[in-house]
Structures are given as C-alpha cells and as structure tokens.
Amino acid sequence: DDDEAYLVSCGVAPARVEEADCLLARGLFATLPGGPLAWDADDACDDVLAAAAARGLPLVVANPDLVRPDGRASPMPGRLMARYVTRF
C-alpha cells in the first residue's frame, strides 16, 4: 500500500518501463502509472521484465528473499530477480 509513497520519499517516481531508468524489486506489487500490478504467478510480470531486458535496464533488489519469513509460498523480490536474470 505504501510503495508509491516510499518511492516519492526516495526522490523518485514510478514510470512506465518504456521511460524507466531501472526496475526496483521491493515487494509483491509493481507500482505503475495507473495502479499496481499484483504478482500472483511467476509469469505475471513477464511483459514488464521482457520490455525492461530489451532496454537493458538494471533490476535493483531491495529484498533478495525467495520465500516469506513465515515460509508461505508467495512471490518475493528475490524470485522476481532470479526470473529476470535467468529468463531475460
């Protein structure tokens, strides 16, 4: 819920991948102009990742966890990073 406020507090603003300088993997949502995109499956963000890779954008991972601390199987930023590095 606070992803956009977090970005603004860092002095940056969400941008479409076509205009972005990098990708930031911080949580379970992609904050995009027009609203967040929930990552509910491994391939949910593939369009964004493919477009970013085509532009050579770096992926900054603020939390490299692959699974939640409570062990629940939910997508974590580390899984997104692994997918970006291995698929794109």
Residue frames as qw, qx, qy, qz and C-alpha x, y, z in Angstrom:
[[0.000, 0.882, 0.472, 0.000, 0.00, 0.00, 0.00],
 [0.247, -0.896, 0.069, 0.364, 2.87, 2.37, 0.66],
 [0.749, 0.083, 0.366, 0.546, 5.02, 1.61, -2.39],
 [0.329, 0.752, 0.235, 0.520, 4.33, 4.86, -4.22],
 [0.341, -0.931, 0.044, -0.123, 4.84, 6.92, -1.04],
 [0.788, -0.409, 0.274, 0.369, 8.11, 5.05, -0.44],
 [0.642, 0.364, 0.315, 0.597, 9.35, 5.90, -3.93],
 [0.056, 0.897, 0.140, 0.414, 8.41, 9.57, -3.55],
 [0.567, -0.813, 0.119, 0.065, 10.23, 9.69, -0.20],
 [0.763, -0.192, 0.352, 0.507, 13.35, 8.46, -2.05],
 [0.031, 0.658, -0.229, -0.717, 13.01, 11.26, -4.60],
 [0.006, -0.084, 0.825, 0.559, 11.83, 9.06, -7.47],
 [0.632, 0.230, 0.203, -0.712, 8.50, 8.44, -9.13],
 [0.660, 0.149, 0.733, 0.069, 7.05, 5.34, -10.75],
 [0.310, 0.559, -0.379, -0.669, 7.33, 5.31, -14.52],
 [0.923, 0.314, 0.067, -0.213, 6.30, 3.04, -17.34],
 [0.819, -0.220, 0.380, 0.371, 9.05, 0.60, -18.30],
 [0.598, 0.616, 0.258, 0.444, 9.49, 2.50, -21.60],
 [0.047, 0.889, -0.084, 0.447, 10.52, 5.59, -19.61],
 [0.764, -0.643, 0.045, 0.033, 12.20, 3.99, -16.58],
 [0.151, 0.788, -0.585, 0.118, 15.86, 4.18, -15.59],
 [0.121, 0.238, -0.943, 0.198, 15.71, 0.88, -13.68],
 [0.687, -0.394, -0.503, -0.347, 13.38, -1.64, -12.07],
 [0.157, -0.429, 0.642, -0.616, 13.03, -1.79, -8.28],
 [0.675, -0.245, -0.678, -0.157, 12.02, -5.08, -6.68],
 [0.116, -0.385, 0.512, -0.759, 10.87, -4.15, -3.21],
 [0.513, 0.024, 0.636, -0.576, 7.68, -6.06, -2.56],
 [0.430, 0.226, 0.872, 0.058, 4.93, -8.08, -4.17],
 [0.405, 0.798, 0.415, -0.161, 3.49, -5.41, -6.43],
 [0.455, 0.182, 0.298, 0.819, 4.67, -3.50, -9.46],
 [0.038, 0.750, 0.322, -0.576, 3.83, 0.15, -8.93],
 [0.362, 0.243, 0.551, 0.712, 2.97, 1.51, -12.33],
 [0.219, 0.117, -0.014, -0.969, 1.31, 4.69, -13.51],
 [0.613, -0.102, -0.444, -0.645, -2.38, 3.84, -13.39],
 [0.812, -0.397, 0.167, -0.394, -2.09, 1.47, -10.44],
 [0.329, -0.504, 0.799, -0.014, -0.27, -1.54, -9.08],
 [0.761, 0.225, -0.527, -0.305, 0.07, -4.90, -10.78],
 [0.740, -0.440, 0.453, -0.233, -0.18, -7.83, -8.38],
 [0.359, 0.454, -0.805, -0.129, 2.34, -10.57, -8.99],
 [0.776, -0.184, 0.386, -0.464, 0.28, -13.67, -8.32],
 [0.961, 0.169, 0.201, 0.087, 2.10, -16.09, -10.62],
 [0.625, -0.364, 0.338, 0.602, 5.70, -16.45, -11.78],
 [0.398, 0.266, 0.524, 0.704, 4.84, -15.20, -15.26],
 [0.018, 0.850, 0.497, -0.174, 2.60, -12.30, -14.19],
 [0.092, -0.886, 0.120, 0.437, 5.30, -9.67, -14.81],
 [0.707, 0.018, 0.510, 0.490, 6.94, -11.25, -17.85],
 [0.393, 0.794, 0.318, 0.338, 5.78, -8.50, -20.21],
 [0.191, -0.973, 0.127, -0.030, 7.35, -5.85, -17.97],
 [0.669, -0.506, 0.452, 0.304, 10.51, -7.90, -17.44],
 [0.700, 0.318, 0.469, 0.434, 10.91, -8.59, -21.17],
 [0.243, 0.914, 0.160, 0.285, 10.48, -4.90, -22.03],
 [0.391, -0.881, 0.258, 0.071, 12.99, -3.92, -19.34],
 [0.750, -0.242, 0.494, 0.369, 15.50, -6.50, -20.53],
 [0.599, 0.600, 0.367, 0.382, 15.12, -5.32, -24.12],
 [0.066, 0.959, -0.038, 0.272, 16.11, -1.85, -22.91],
 [0.635, 0.263, -0.493, 0.534, 18.97, -3.23, -20.79],
 [0.372, -0.728, 0.112, -0.564, 17.51, -1.86, -17.55],
 [0.246, 0.219, -0.835, 0.442, 19.12, -2.93, -14.30],
 [0.649, -0.539, -0.451, -0.291, 16.97, -4.54, -11.62],
 [0.003, 0.450, -0.578, 0.681, 17.61, -3.19, -8.12],
 [0.665, -0.355, -0.648, -0.111, 16.51, -5.72, -5.48],
 [0.239, -0.631, 0.325, -0.663, 15.73, -4.18, -2.10],
 [0.692, -0.299, 0.544, -0.368, 14.88, -7.56, -0.56],
 [0.344, 0.408, -0.786, -0.313, 16.52, -10.66, -2.07],
 [0.511, -0.059, 0.772, -0.373, 14.30, -13.15, -0.18],
 [0.238, 0.038, -0.832, -0.499, 12.98, -16.04, -2.25],
 [0.430, -0.488, -0.746, -0.139, 10.28, -17.03, 0.26],
 [0.358, -0.761, -0.012, -0.541, 8.47, -15.23, 3.03],
 [0.004, -0.458, 0.735, -0.500, 9.97, -15.45, 6.53],
 [0.672, -0.108, 0.484, -0.550, 6.88, -17.35, 7.64],
 [0.344, -0.122, 0.908, 0.205, 7.53, -19.94, 4.92],
 [0.589, 0.585, 0.441, -0.340, 4.41, -19.18, 2.92],
 [0.516, 0.119, 0.589, 0.610, 4.88, -19.66, -0.80],
 [0.262, 0.904, 0.281, -0.190, 4.32, -16.21, -2.16],
 [0.647, 0.568, 0.036, 0.508, 6.30, -14.31, -4.75],
 [0.476, -0.765, -0.009, 0.434, 9.17, -12.40, -3.22],
 [0.236, 0.908, -0.243, -0.248, 11.56, -9.89, -4.81],
 [0.325, -0.507, 0.763, 0.234, 14.35, -12.46, -4.95],
 [0.607, 0.292, 0.735, 0.077, 12.18, -14.73, -7.10],
 [0.437, 0.872, 0.160, -0.150, 11.48, -11.85, -9.45],
 [0.048, -0.817, 0.518, 0.247, 15.22, -11.15, -9.70],
 [0.500, -0.197, 0.823, 0.183, 16.01, -14.81, -10.39],
 [0.603, 0.570, 0.558, -0.006, 13.40, -14.86, -13.15],
 [0.267, 0.937, -0.089, -0.207, 14.75, -11.65, -14.70],
 [0.192, -0.688, 0.661, 0.228, 18.33, -12.93, -14.68],
 [0.464, -0.096, 0.868, 0.148, 17.61, -16.44, -15.96],
 [0.513, 0.560, 0.650, 0.012, 14.81, -15.81, -18.49],
 [0.334, 0.927, 0.167, 0.035, 15.61, -12.40, -19.89]]
